Amino acid sequence: MKKLVMQLEQLTCPTCVKKIETVLEKTEGVETSTVLFNSSKVKISYNEEEVTPKELNRKIMNLGYDVLSMKE
């Protein structure tokens, strides 16, 4: 399992947290995902053989959130 931390644009509502976590947890290869509302960070534990950081980035962008940075 690899770990990834994404810095998002400022989250404006707690509903955003649930929306992002739900989409990521339904993604093949994602073990866990935690969205930190106050710091607008997403922590993801994933299987690198099933999903890439680029694919995870795309899923979050498709929800309408800008990913400012990613760190493994």
Biopython code that builds the backbone (N, CA, C, O; Angstrom):
import numpy as np
from Bio.PDB.StructureBuilder import StructureBuilder

atoms = [
    (1, "MET", "N", (0.833, -1.191, 0.000)),
    (1, "MET", "CA", (0.000, 0.000, 0.000)),
    (1, "MET", "C", (0.871, 1.245, 0.000)),
    (1, "MET", "O", (1.863, 1.332, 0.724)),
    (2, "LYS", "N", (0.482, 2.198, -0.820)),
    (2, "LYS", "CA", (1.159, 3.492, -0.855)),
    (2, "LYS", "C", (0.234, 4.519, -0.222)),
    (2, "LYS", "O", (-0.977, 4.319, -0.132)),
    (3, "LYS", "N", (0.826, 5.611, 0.210)),
    (3, "LYS", "CA", (0.048, 6.697, 0.797)),
    (3, "LYS", "C", (0.251, 7.958, -0.030)),
    (3, "LYS", "O", (1.338, 8.220, -0.544)),
    (4, "LEU", "N", (-0.817, 8.728, -0.145)),
    (4, "LEU", "CA", (-0.800, 9.956, -0.932)),
    (4, "LEU", "C", (-1.524, 11.041, -0.136)),
    (4, "LEU", "O", (-2.574, 10.786, 0.453)),
    (5, "VAL", "N", (-0.963, 12.243, -0.119)),
    (5, "VAL", "CA", (-1.625, 13.390, 0.503)),
    (5, "VAL", "C", (-1.826, 14.442, -0.584)),
    (5, "VAL", "O", (-0.880, 14.841, -1.264)),
    (6, "MET", "N", (-3.063, 14.880, -0.733)),
    (6, "MET", "CA", (-3.397, 15.904, -1.721)),
    (6, "MET", "C", (-3.848, 17.167, -0.999)),
    (6, "MET", "O", (-4.664, 17.116, -0.079)),
    (7, "GLN", "N", (-3.310, 18.288, -1.427)),
    (7, "GLN", "CA", (-3.765, 19.581, -0.908)),
    (7, "GLN", "C", (-4.788, 20.122, -1.887)),
    (7, "GLN", "O", (-4.486, 20.328, -3.063)),
    (8, "LEU", "N", (-6.006, 20.353, -1.399)),
    (8, "LEU", "CA", (-7.082, 20.866, -2.250)),
    (8, "LEU", "C", (-7.266, 22.356, -2.026)),
    (8, "LEU", "O", (-6.730, 22.936, -1.082)),
    (9, "GLU", "N", (-8.047, 22.964, -2.928)),
    (9, "GLU", "CA", (-8.470, 24.333, -2.694)),
    (9, "GLU", "C", (-9.293, 24.336, -1.399)),
    (9, "GLU", "O", (-9.698, 23.273, -0.927)),
    (10, "GLN", "N", (-9.538, 25.485, -0.834)),
    (10, "GLN", "CA", (-10.277, 25.597, 0.420)),
    (10, "GLN", "C", (-11.661, 24.947, 0.297)),
    (10, "GLN", "O", (-12.446, 25.306, -0.580)),
    (11, "LEU", "N", (-11.949, 23.990, 1.182)),
    (11, "LEU", "CA", (-13.263, 23.361, 1.203)),
    (11, "LEU", "C", (-14.220, 24.286, 1.946)),
    (11, "LEU", "O", (-13.859, 24.873, 2.966)),
    (12, "THR", "N", (-15.443, 24.415, 1.432)),
    (12, "THR", "CA", (-16.371, 25.387, 1.994)),
    (12, "THR", "C", (-17.503, 24.790, 2.811)),
    (12, "THR", "O", (-18.199, 25.517, 3.519)),
    (13, "CYS", "N", (-17.704, 23.465, 2.727)),
    (13, "CYS", "CA", (-18.807, 22.875, 3.483)),
    (13, "CYS", "C", (-18.491, 21.425, 3.859)),
    (13, "CYS", "O", (-17.777, 20.734, 3.133)),
    (14, "PRO", "N", (-19.023, 20.971, 4.988)),
    (14, "PRO", "CA", (-18.788, 19.589, 5.417)),
    (14, "PRO", "C", (-19.321, 18.551, 4.423)),
    (14, "PRO", "O", (-18.839, 17.418, 4.398)),
    (15, "THR", "N", (-20.296, 18.923, 3.617)),
    (15, "THR", "CA", (-20.831, 18.005, 2.615)),
    (15, "THR", "C", (-19.756, 17.635, 1.594)),
    (15, "THR", "O", (-19.761, 16.527, 1.058)),
    (16, "CYS", "N", (-18.839, 18.560, 1.326)),
    (16, "CYS", "CA", (-17.736, 18.304, 0.397)),
    (16, "CYS", "C", (-16.921, 17.093, 0.864)),
    (16, "CYS", "O", (-16.517, 16.257, 0.056)),
    (17, "VAL", "N", (-16.688, 17.012, 2.162)),
    (17, "VAL", "CA", (-15.897, 15.934, 2.744)),
    (17, "VAL", "C", (-16.522, 14.593, 2.401)),
    (17, "VAL", "O", (-15.837, 13.696, 1.909)),
    (18, "LYS", "N", (-17.809, 14.451, 2.656)),
    (18, "LYS", "CA", (-18.500, 13.179, 2.417)),
    (18, "LYS", "C", (-18.509, 12.832, 0.937)),
    (18, "LYS", "O", (-18.338, 11.671, 0.567)),
    (19, "LYS", "N", (-18.709, 13.840, 0.090)),
    (19, "LYS", "CA", (-18.754, 13.616, -1.359)),
    (19, "LYS", "C", (-17.417, 13.060, -1.861)),
    (19, "LYS", "O", (-17.392, 12.093, -2.623)),
    (20, "ILE", "N", (-16.320, 13.663, -1.437)),
    (20, "ILE", "CA", (-14.994, 13.219, -1.874)),
    (20, "ILE", "C", (-14.688, 11.825, -1.325)),
    (20, "ILE", "O", (-14.240, 10.952, -2.068)),
    (21, "GLU", "N", (-14.927, 11.613, -0.031)),
    (21, "GLU", "CA", (-14.638, 10.305, 0.581)),
    (21, "GLU", "C", (-15.445, 9.193, -0.080)),
    (21, "GLU", "O", (-14.919, 8.105, -0.316)),
    (22, "THR", "N", (-16.709, 9.452, -0.381)),
    (22, "THR", "CA", (-17.569, 8.437, -0.995)),
    (22, "THR", "C", (-17.038, 8.026, -2.363)),
    (22, "THR", "O", (-16.955, 6.835, -2.662)),
    (23, "VAL", "N", (-16.680, 8.992, -3.189)),
    (23, "VAL", "CA", (-16.168, 8.692, -4.530)),
    (23, "VAL", "C", (-14.852, 7.924, -4.444)),
    (23, "VAL", "O", (-14.657, 6.950, -5.172)),
    (24, "LEU", "N", (-13.949, 8.349, -3.565)),
    (24, "LEU", "CA", (-12.654, 7.678, -3.458)),
    (24, "LEU", "C", (-12.793, 6.257, -2.920)),
    (24, "LEU", "O", (-12.121, 5.345, -3.404)),
    (25, "GLU", "N", (-13.653, 6.061, -1.931)),
    (25, "GLU", "CA", (-13.803, 4.730, -1.343)),
    (25, "GLU", "C", (-14.461, 3.743, -2.301)),
    (25, "GLU", "O", (-14.310, 2.532, -2.135)),
    (26, "LYS", "N", (-15.182, 4.234, -3.288)),
    (26, "LYS", "CA", (-15.777, 3.366, -4.313)),
    (26, "LYS", "C", (-14.798, 3.075, -5.440)),
    (26, "LYS", "O", (-15.100, 2.290, -6.339)),
    (27, "THR", "N", (-13.623, 3.706, -5.396)),
    (27, "THR", "CA", (-12.620, 3.552, -6.444)),
    (27, "THR", "C", (-11.815, 2.279, -6.217)),
    (27, "THR", "O", (-11.307, 2.034, -5.123)),
    (28, "GLU", "N", (-11.710, 1.476, -7.268)),
    (28, "GLU", "CA", (-10.926, 0.246, -7.224)),
    (28, "GLU", "C", (-9.481, 0.561, -6.834)),
    (28, "GLU", "O", (-8.834, 1.402, -7.459)),
    (29, "GLY", "N", (-8.983, -0.111, -5.806)),
    (29, "GLY", "CA", (-7.601, 0.070, -5.382)),
    (29, "GLY", "C", (-7.417, 1.005, -4.203)),
    (29, "GLY", "O", (-6.337, 1.045, -3.613)),
    (30, "VAL", "N", (-8.458, 1.766, -3.844)),
    (30, "VAL", "CA", (-8.352, 2.671, -2.696)),
    (30, "VAL", "C", (-8.725, 1.897, -1.431)),
    (30, "VAL", "O", (-9.831, 1.371, -1.307)),
    (31, "GLU", "N", (-7.785, 1.842, -0.507)),
    (31, "GLU", "CA", (-8.005, 1.154, 0.773)),
    (31, "GLU", "C", (-8.765, 2.069, 1.737)),
    (31, "GLU", "O", (-9.809, 1.691, 2.268)),
    (32, "THR", "N", (-8.231, 3.277, 1.958)),
    (32, "THR", "CA", (-8.892, 4.250, 2.832)),
    (32, "THR", "C", (-8.702, 5.655, 2.271)),
    (32, "THR", "O", (-7.749, 5.932, 1.544)),
    (33, "SER", "N", (-9.630, 6.523, 2.627)),
    (33, "SER", "CA", (-9.482, 7.943, 2.284)),
    (33, "SER", "C", (-10.062, 8.768, 3.419)),
    (33, "SER", "O", (-11.135, 8.465, 3.940)),
    (34, "THR", "N", (-9.339, 9.814, 3.793)),
    (34, "THR", "CA", (-9.776, 10.710, 4.856)),
    (34, "THR", "C", (-9.612, 12.142, 4.361)),
    (34, "THR", "O", (-8.541, 12.537, 3.901)),
    (35, "VAL", "N", (-10.683, 12.906, 4.462)),
    (35, "VAL", "CA", (-10.632, 14.312, 4.072)),
    (35, "VAL", "C", (-10.606, 15.147, 5.354)),
    (35, "VAL", "O", (-11.470, 15.011, 6.220)),
    (36, "LEU", "N", (-9.602, 16.008, 5.452)),
    (36, "LEU", "CA", (-9.469, 16.899, 6.606)),
    (36, "LEU", "C", (-10.033, 18.264, 6.224)),
    (36, "LEU", "O", (-9.416, 19.017, 5.471)),
    (37, "PHE", "N", (-11.215, 18.568, 6.756)),
    (37, "PHE", "CA", (-11.947, 19.774, 6.356)),
    (37, "PHE", "C", (-11.158, 21.054, 6.636)),
    (37, "PHE", "O", (-11.037, 21.907, 5.757)),
    (38, "ASN", "N", (-10.623, 21.197, 7.847)),
    (38, "ASN", "CA", (-9.956, 22.452, 8.232)),
    (38, "ASN", "C", (-8.717, 22.756, 7.410)),
    (38, "ASN", "O", (-8.440, 23.919, 7.117)),
    (39, "SER", "N", (-7.962, 21.721, 7.031)),
    (39, "SER", "CA", (-6.731, 21.958, 6.262)),
    (39, "SER", "C", (-6.920, 21.692, 4.765)),
    (39, "SER", "O", (-5.999, 21.908, 3.976)),
    (40, "SER", "N", (-8.110, 21.223, 4.371)),
    (40, "SER", "CA", (-8.431, 20.915, 2.969)),
    (40, "SER", "C", (-7.453, 19.909, 2.365)),
    (40, "SER", "O", (-7.019, 20.054, 1.222)),
    (41, "LYS", "N", (-7.114, 18.886, 3.156)),
    (41, "LYS", "CA", (-6.221, 17.835, 2.678)),
    (41, "LYS", "C", (-6.975, 16.512, 2.572)),
    (41, "LYS", "O", (-7.925, 16.249, 3.308)),
    (42, "VAL", "N", (-6.517, 15.693, 1.631)),
    (42, "VAL", "CA", (-7.063, 14.350, 1.468)),
    (42, "VAL", "C", (-5.912, 13.371, 1.661)),
    (42, "VAL", "O", (-4.886, 13.465, 0.987)),
    (43, "LYS", "N", (-6.091, 12.428, 2.590)),
    (43, "LYS", "CA", (-5.091, 11.382, 2.815)),
    (43, "LYS", "C", (-5.657, 10.088, 2.269)),
    (43, "LYS", "O", (-6.753, 9.670, 2.644)),
    (44, "ILE", "N", (-4.899, 9.449, 1.373)),
    (44, "ILE", "CA", (-5.379, 8.250, 0.689)),
    (44, "ILE", "C", (-4.349, 7.133, 0.834)),
    (44, "ILE", "O", (-3.150, 7.344, 0.651)),
    (45, "SER", "N", (-4.838, 5.952, 1.164)),
    (45, "SER", "CA", (-4.013, 4.748, 1.158)),
    (45, "SER", "C", (-4.527, 3.909, -0.010)),
    (45, "SER", "O", (-5.715, 3.596, -0.073)),
    (46, "TYR", "N", (-3.629, 3.540, -0.942)),
    (46, "TYR", "CA", (-4.095, 2.883, -2.166)),
    (46, "TYR", "C", (-3.102, 1.821, -2.644)),
    (46, "TYR", "O", (-1.936, 1.808, -2.250)),
    (47, "ASN", "N", (-3.603, 0.935, -3.500)),
    (47, "ASN", "CA", (-2.791, -0.103, -4.124)),
    (47, "ASN", "C", (-2.316, 0.429, -5.471)),
    (47, "ASN", "O", (-3.119, 0.649, -6.378)),
    (48, "GLU", "N", (-1.007, 0.634, -5.597)),
    (48, "GLU", "CA", (-0.455, 1.248, -6.814)),
    (48, "GLU", "C", (-0.610, 0.378, -8.052)),
    (48, "GLU", "O", (-0.445, 0.871, -9.167)),
    (49, "GLU", "N", (-0.923, -0.910, -7.885)),
    (49, "GLU", "CA", (-1.133, -1.786, -9.036)),
    (49, "GLU", "C", (-2.535, -1.643, -9.616)),
    (49, "GLU", "O", (-2.796, -2.088, -10.734)),
    (50, "GLU", "N", (-3.441, -1.018, -8.854)),
    (50, "GLU", "CA", (-4.826, -0.887, -9.297)),
    (50, "GLU", "C", (-5.232, 0.539, -9.665)),
    (50, "GLU", "O", (-6.145, 0.740, -10.467)),
    (51, "VAL", "N", (-4.553, 1.525, -9.080)),
    (51, "VAL", "CA", (-4.927, 2.915, -9.345)),
    (51, "VAL", "C", (-3.684, 3.801, -9.181)),
    (51, "VAL", "O", (-2.802, 3.520, -8.370)),
    (52, "THR", "N", (-3.642, 4.875, -9.974)),
    (52, "THR", "CA", (-2.490, 5.781, -9.920)),
    (52, "THR", "C", (-2.889, 7.118, -9.275)),
    (52, "THR", "O", (-4.071, 7.461, -9.240)),
    (53, "PRO", "N", (-1.911, 7.867, -8.768)),
    (53, "PRO", "CA", (-2.220, 9.199, -8.242)),
    (53, "PRO", "C", (-2.894, 10.095, -9.288)),
    (53, "PRO", "O", (-3.763, 10.901, -8.955)),
    (54, "LYS", "N", (-2.492, 9.949, -10.542)),
    (54, "LYS", "CA", (-3.097, 10.744, -11.617)),
    (54, "LYS", "C", (-4.596, 10.446, -11.741)),
    (54, "LYS", "O", (-5.400, 11.358, -11.934)),
    (55, "GLU", "N", (-4.965, 9.169, -11.630)),
    (55, "GLU", "CA", (-6.384, 8.797, -11.702)),
    (55, "GLU", "C", (-7.158, 9.340, -10.501)),
    (55, "GLU", "O", (-8.291, 9.797, -10.650)),
    (56, "LEU", "N", (-6.557, 9.293, -9.322)),
    (56, "LEU", "CA", (-7.201, 9.827, -8.119)),
    (56, "LEU", "C", (-7.372, 11.340, -8.242)),
    (56, "LEU", "O", (-8.409, 11.884, -7.863)),
    (57, "ASN", "N", (-6.367, 12.006, -8.765)),
    (57, "ASN", "CA", (-6.427, 13.445, -9.005)),
    (57, "ASN", "C", (-7.603, 13.767, -9.939)),
    (57, "ASN", "O", (-8.373, 14.693, -9.685)),
    (58, "ARG", "N", (-7.725, 12.999, -11.009)),
    (58, "ARG", "CA", (-8.794, 13.227, -11.985)),
    (58, "ARG", "C", (-10.176, 13.066, -11.338)),
    (58, "ARG", "O", (-11.089, 13.842, -11.622)),
    (59, "LYS", "N", (-10.325, 12.072, -10.480)),
    (59, "LYS", "CA", (-11.623, 11.846, -9.823)),
    (59, "LYS", "C", (-12.018, 13.049, -8.969)),
    (59, "LYS", "O", (-13.174, 13.471, -8.977)),
    (60, "ILE", "N", (-11.057, 13.593, -8.238)),
    (60, "ILE", "CA", (-11.348, 14.758, -7.397)),
    (60, "ILE", "C", (-11.635, 15.984, -8.251)),
    (60, "ILE", "O", (-12.548, 16.752, -7.948)),
    (61, "MET", "N", (-10.862, 16.172, -9.319)),
    (61, "MET", "CA", (-11.095, 17.305, -10.229)),
    (61, "MET", "C", (-12.482, 17.204, -10.880)),
    (61, "MET", "O", (-13.152, 18.217, -11.080)),
    (62, "ASN", "N", (-12.908, 15.973, -11.209)),
    (62, "ASN", "CA", (-14.225, 15.767, -11.822)),
    (62, "ASN", "C", (-15.363, 16.135, -10.872)),
    (62, "ASN", "O", (-16.473, 16.425, -11.318)),
    (63, "LEU", "N", (-15.091, 16.125, -9.556)),
    (63, "LEU", "CA", (-16.091, 16.544, -8.581)),
    (63, "LEU", "C", (-16.159, 18.074, -8.456)),
    (63, "LEU", "O", (-17.066, 18.622, -7.828)),
    (64, "GLY", "N", (-15.174, 18.748, -9.072)),
    (64, "GLY", "CA", (-15.183, 20.205, -9.053)),
    (64, "GLY", "C", (-14.207, 20.833, -8.069)),
    (64, "GLY", "O", (-14.313, 22.022, -7.769)),
    (65, "TYR", "N", (-13.261, 20.053, -7.565)),
    (65, "TYR", "CA", (-12.280, 20.578, -6.605)),
    (65, "TYR", "C", (-10.899, 20.618, -7.249)),
    (65, "TYR", "O", (-10.474, 19.653, -7.884)),
    (66, "ASP", "N", (-10.210, 21.728, -7.084)),
    (66, "ASP", "CA", (-8.855, 21.853, -7.624)),
    (66, "ASP", "C", (-7.858, 21.207, -6.672)),
    (66, "ASP", "O", (-7.896, 21.449, -5.466)),
    (67, "VAL", "N", (-6.965, 20.382, -7.219)),
    (67, "VAL", "CA", (-5.886, 19.784, -6.448)),
    (67, "VAL", "C", (-4.674, 20.693, -6.626)),
    (67, "VAL", "O", (-4.164, 20.850, -7.735)),
    (68, "LEU", "N", (-4.222, 21.286, -5.539)),
    (68, "LEU", "CA", (-3.108, 22.243, -5.601)),
    (68, "LEU", "C", (-1.749, 21.535, -5.581)),
    (68, "LEU", "O", (-0.796, 21.993, -6.212)),
    (69, "SER", "N", (-1.666, 20.413, -4.849)),
    (69, "SER", "CA", (-0.415, 19.658, -4.814)),
    (69, "SER", "C", (-0.677, 18.225, -4.361)),
    (69, "SER", "O", (-1.700, 17.928, -3.744)),
    (70, "MET", "N", (0.284, 17.333, -4.687)),
    (70, "MET", "CA", (0.205, 15.932, -4.275)),
    (70, "MET", "C", (1.568, 15.525, -3.738)),
    (70, "MET", "O", (2.599, 15.925, -4.279)),
    (71, "LYS", "N", (1.573, 14.722, -2.665)),
    (71, "LYS", "CA", (2.826, 14.264, -2.078)),
    (71, "LYS", "C", (2.668, 12.807, -1.646)),
    (71, "LYS", "O", (1.743, 12.463, -0.909)),
    (72, "GLU", "N", (3.590, 11.949, -2.118)),
    (72, "GLU", "CA", (3.538, 10.544, -1.723)),
    (72, "GLU", "C", (4.375, 10.323, -0.490)),
    (72, "GLU", "O", (4.462, 9.199, 0.004)),
]
sb = StructureBuilder()
sb.init_structure("model")
sb.init_model(0)
sb.init_chain("A")
sb.init_seg("    ")
for serial, (resi, resn, name, xyz) in enumerate(atoms, 1):
    if name == "N":
        sb.init_residue(resn, " ", resi, " ")
    sb.init_atom(name, np.array(xyz, "f"), 0.0, 1.0, " ", f" {name:<3s}", serial, name[0])
structure = sb.get_structure()
